[in-house]
């Protein structure tokens, strides 16, 4: 009986011993060695991870935090402002933006990624020197909701920005009598074309803040050149605290009048977008006269004077001799595609509201 009890105890001790050995092995396999302690820094989802024996980081957890974009993992030095690391690492960015987190993050999203710039202090594949455990802090940047200010128009409410701060879509408002140009900060809400001037130094030098000339440039050249007229567009990055308010930018529609100037068929008022084409222009008739085009009051009674003023070579050759100017146009000007009309359907205009265009006539 004693012998049986002794064998039983031996078996129990053997089982317990095997269990302890296994437990120790598991402990050393799972918990020995240097480790990374994740500090979610206001977020959640990450605890600890093991560092490889050579000190390299094989993989890093990605935490979450509502209303914030995760920038990466950092030491305590950059925990409260992770974009300071991005600035400290790249002197050109520090020189350009200082420690402005919003501008730095926008740069990284727009350009830094493509340039393979490093925004996180610690990344997978890095080697951490030393023998101690390491605490890493999640770096965050606040992503606001966008609040649309229709600025006299209607149709747009608040909009949520993507988790990384990128604008994925923008509403298009409506306003009777106006054309929508885009979305702007409060600085440009009342005159959105100021942004177009500020954005493009050559335009500011050429036109200053001349509203009509800036819009005319954009329609004639800016669109085809891919110039940016709207301060905020899809794929832009927005960061910051609270709601971010965008203002609709508008350009007013205008009207002009056609005056037959002794002819018939075309006395009427028309609406157009100030700074755009006038649309299809009417062709009037007058017995015994040739219609030369549409003119301002200055040229309505002598349309060939415009022809001379517009082409300096003709003015030098013929002065304001109406007959000789008209003969030139019939003989050479039409073939050379010289224009006799001060206003035509292919030009862009930004006339004062209510401008009158007069029919110009030459006697047969």
Buried (B, 14 or more C-beta within 10 A) or exposed (E): EEEEEEEEEEEEEEEEEEEEEEEEEEEEEEEEEBBBEBBBBEBEEBEEBBBEEEBEBEEBBEBEBEEBBBBBBBEEEBBEBBBBBBBBEBEEBBEEBEBBBBBBBBBBBEEBEEEEBBBBBBEEEBEBEEEEEBBBBBBBBBBBBBBBBBBBBEEBEEBEBEBBBBBEEBBEBEBEEBBBBBBBEEEBBEBBBBBBBBBBEEBBEEBEBBBBBBBBBBBBEBEEEEBBBBBBEEEBBBBBEEEBBBBBBBBEBBBBEBBBBBBEEBBEEBEBBBBBBBEEBBEBEBEEBBBBBBBBEEBBEBBBBBBBBBBEEBBEEBEBBBEBBBBBBEEEBEEEEBBBBBBBEEBBBBBEEEBBBBBBBBEE
